[in-house]
Amino acid sequence: MMKTEQNQTIKSDGEIIILAGRTAHDINNILGAIQMYCDLIKRKVNDTQTILECTSKIEFAANQAADISRHLLEKVENCRESEQ
């Protein structure tokens, strides 16, 4: 492998590591929100309005996590295509 190819590979690896770290951080924040609203539901079992609000927020957080995952998979696919 030539030196410029090695430098590009190192740069690409570094970008992937940064992306993975940011993605893990974002997903961790979303999971924290999901856990919090699940705890609220457990405490407010008799309060239908609170349960509906919490389940809506859980659904929103889950959709955010799915969007992040989809975005990450697109990045991985783009990396694979550029390597070919």
Secondary structure, DSSP 4 states (H G I P E B T S, - for coil): --HHHHHHHHHHHHHHHHHHHHHHHHHHHHHHHHHHHHHHHHHTTT-HHHHHHHHHHHHHHHHHHHHHHHHHHHHHHHHHHHH-
